[in-house]
Every structure is written in structure tokens, then in C-alpha cells.
Amino acid sequence: MTLTPRIEAAMARAITIGQARVAGAPPGLASALDYAVTPGGARIRPTICLSVAMACGDDIPEMSDAAASALELIHCASLVHDDMPCFDDADLRRGKPAVHKAYGEPLALLTGDSLIVLAFEVLAREAHRDPRRSADLVVHLAQRTGMPGGICAGQGWESEEKIDLRAYHMAKTGALFMAATQMGAIAAGQDPEPWEELGARIGEAFQVADDLRDALLDTEALGKPAAQDVAHGRPSAVTELGVDGAIRRLKDILSGAIASIPSCPGEAALAQMVNKTAERLVPTQAAARAAR
């Protein structure tokens, strides 16, 4: 069963909240909010979040939807900020002009900020259904977004003279994948701690796959500038291990990810989702080399 309709409906509800027409609201910023989140790309993080929630029972679907959409809003905000001239200075995102190219730098900055604030509003609005779960989701997303180990910390590592590669990847990429698995569990009323390892492993796999895509695909195939790791001197699994070594590393990580899934009613379906996610991540060229 595809989760795309459910995710897109949740995202549409969230953006409607952010675009609420009140006296004096700036129409340009309202338009930029929708532009920044659509089209939605693969929606990998909310798919993982909902998949975990469903595997754990999904007894309050509205809470799970809020968790999934809040997570994706944070991810989209990070992309808006990443593309700005002070970071990657990228002209394209998901095959269309980056927000700072379409709306200008001031509105791009405000768009990213507004999406972050909106993510927490979406979670807080569900407090009437279960105050504890709502509060736990807010705290967990905040920890995976800011310092010391969230995506802000991951971006911060790029400004350091010496980079702790594991901490860098764990924060920049792994943080929101750990949030995805653990927030799915929280939304369904389960203990999030056993779900951290799965999120960490998926995040690590995604980072290696992203390094492979950056090295093997061109700008048209990526929908964003290619070869950015080399251009910005970033650490990369391909730089460290070579293409074949990175492919082997990816396969090892994914095997470990499936083995780390906690016991739950939907364990088999969740393992299938992880496999499908992996297939979507790996570039065709890398898959062909791995099959040799």
C-alpha cells in the first residue's frame, strides 16, 4: 500500500495552516511556503515515520500524520537553507529553481524559518488528542533539528577546520532518519529508544547512497547540481572508499538495518519497506556494479 496520498494530504493541511489568510499577511512568503514543499520528492522520511507508526499499531492516525508532516517540513526547510549562497549556492532543487532563485534570498531565509516554526505548530495542535505524545514529539524533533546533534550541528561541521566524519554524517543526515523511526514509535504510543538504531542505519545508508549519486549522476538526473562533494571539499564515502567500496559499505549497512528492526506486529512489512527504500536510493550504475 502506498503512503503517498496520506503524506501529501498531511502536507497540504500543514501548508494551509502556514498560509492562513490574515490581514497583512505577505502573499510572496505564503506562496514560497508551498513552492518549497512541492513537488515533494521521494518523501522518504515521512514514509519511514508512518511505516513505523503503522507497524506499532497507529492507534491515533492524526498524531502519526502530524509527526510525518512536521518531519518533512523540517527537511524541506533544511533544503531551502542549504541551497542559499552562504552554503551550497545551488540554483536547482528537485528539478526547478531553488527558492532563493525563485523568490530571492530574503524570502528564502524567511521561508526556511517559517517551515521550521510551522513544523512545531503542527505537532502542538495535536496535543488535545494525547498531550504526552504531542510533547514528546516536539522535544524529539527539536533535538534532531538543533544542537548538539541535530541537522544544524551537521551543517555546522562544514565550517570546522577538522571534521569528525561520523559525527558529521550522524547529525547532517542521520538525525532526521532517527527522528523518523522514533517519532513514528512515539506517535503510536511506543517507547522510541529501541527504534534509534534502525533510524541511524537508514540514515547512514542514505548518506552513502547520496555520496554515490553525487559522484555517479549528472545534474539532470539528480534534479540539483551534481559533484557538490568535490566542489565544496566535503567528506564523502566515495572519496574515502572509492565507488566499489562505498557500494559494499551500503549493502552492509542495509543488512544491519533490517536486522535491527525491533519486534512489533508489522515487522515483516517494515522490513519490506526498508528494502524498497534502499532500491530507490541506489543509482542504477551502482546497482549494476554491485550485481557483478
C-alpha positions, 0 to 999 in steps of 0.5 A: 500500500502506498503512503503517498496520498496520506503524506501529501494530504498531511502536507497540504493541511500543514501548508494551509495552516502556514498560509492562513489568510490574515490581514497583512499577511505577505502573499510572496512568503505564503506562496514560497511556503508551498513552492518549497514543499512541492513537488515533494520528492521521494518523501522518504522520511515521512514514509519511514515515520508512518511505516513505523507508526503503522507497524506499532499499531497507529492507534491515533492516525492524526498524531502519526500524520502530524509527526510525518508532516512536521518531519518533512517540513523540517527537511524541506526547510533544511533544503531551502537553507542549504541551497542559499549562497552562504552554503551550497549556492545551488540554483536547482532543487528537485528539478526547478529553481531553488527558492532563493532563485525563485523568490530571492534570498530574503524570502528564502531565509524567511521561508526556511524559518517559517517551515521550521516554526510551522513544523512545531505548530503542527505537532502542538495542535495535536496535543488535545488528542494525547498531550504526552505524545504531542510533547514528546514529539516536539522535544524529539524533533527539536533535538534532531533539528538543533544542537548538539546533534541535530541537522544544524550541528551537521551543517555546522561541521562544514565550517570546522577546520577538522571534521569528525566524519561520523559525527558529521554524517550522524547529525547532517543526515542521520538525525532526521532518519532517527527522528523518523523511526522514533517519532513514528514509535512515539506517535503510536504510543511506543517507547522510541529508544529501541527504534534509534538504531534502525533510524541511524542505519537508514540514515547512514545508508542514505548518506552513502547512497547520496555520496554515490549519486553525487559522484555517479549522476549528472545534474539532470538526473539528480534534479540539483547540481551534481559533484557538490562533494568535490566542489565544496571539499566535503567528506564523502564515502566515495572519496574515502572508499572509492565507488566499489567500496562505498557500494559494499559499505551500503549493502552492509549497512542495509543488512544491519538495518533490517536486522535491527528492526525491533519486534512489533506486529508489522515487522515483516512489512517494515522490513519490506519497506526498508528494502524498497527504500534502499532500491530507490536510493541506489543509482542504477550504475551502482546497482549494476556494479554491485550485481557483478 
